[in-house]
Amino acid sequence: MAQLCILVAWQLVTRSGVAGLTVPTPASVIRVYLQPRFAALLYRSAMATVSSAAVGLAAGALLGSATALVAYLLPHLRPGLDRLAVTVNAIPAIVLGPIFILLVSRELTPALLAAIAVFFLIYVAVSSGLRTASAGLSAMLATFGAGRWQLLRYLDLPSAVPSFLSGLKVSVTAAMIGAIVGEWFGAPTGLGIVILNTMQNFEIPLMWAAVLLVASISLAGYGAVHLAERLVARRFS
């Protein structure tokens, strides 16, 4: 129902001419998806962007989790790792893009920028999750002879899973944004390239079709992780 209301409002605004030429009608955007040549272009571009975002999401989640685990196991390193994570997150992607192009390649830059965007979110989520384990349970397990690694395996890590999924849910959209920005630095293909080229050539319906496709992919990924998060929350409740 909400989606229908948005489409009706969009149609009314564009028909009234208030938005000018920069906002097409919903019908003109839908026609883009129905044209085979544009549909094929958007499909190929979406596959490239999703691949980069997925690689970046996996790499950033792995690196963020590993760094949070090191900070948890070695508390004297935590202040330095916290500052490192904050510093990496504070550097704008627009600055890192040219550096990654010089260090690696244009093809890998979207995935690397996606990984950087994900790293900080996962680091914060896992760091927080590792500290949510019940102190009472920890003391009880220690009383029964559980060592540091057993506590980590059977208590701390399971307790961090909900927080990890919560961070991963937000990271899906961050990975897509990182991949799109990375593609603007000269990637051979991707939805970021389509958006940039159509904007420059004033192909407004095609540009909006690409933008809405990016939003749809991000929402689909967000929804999938949200579903997993609810299942895990039910399991841990």
Number of C-alpha atoms within 10 A of each C-alpha: 6 7 8 9 10 11 15 12 12 16 16 14 16 17 13 9 11 10 12 11 11 14 18 22 18 17 11 14 19 14 14 19 20 10 10 10 11 16 16 12 16 21 17 14 20 21 14 22 29 21 17 28 31 19 20 31 31 18 19 28 26 17 19 25 22 15 23 26 19 15 19 18 14 10 12 10 12 18 10 12 17 17 11 13 19 14 11 15 16 10 11 11 20 14 9 16 23 16 13 19 18 10 11 11 14 20 19 19 30 35 30 27 32 32 29 26 28 32 30 27 25 30 28 20 22 30 24 15 22 21 14 15 17 12 10 9 12 17 13 12 16 14 10 8 11 15 12 12 11 13 18 19 12 13 18 20 19 16 20 19 19 22 22 25 22 21 23 28 24 18 29 27 24 24 33 31 23 29 34 28 20 33 29 23 19 17 21 12 18 27 28 29 22 24 21 15 15 17 16 11 9 13 14 19 23 25 26 23 25 28 15 13 17 22 15 12 17 23 15 14 19 18 14 13 20 17 14 15 20 14 13 14 14 9 9 11 6
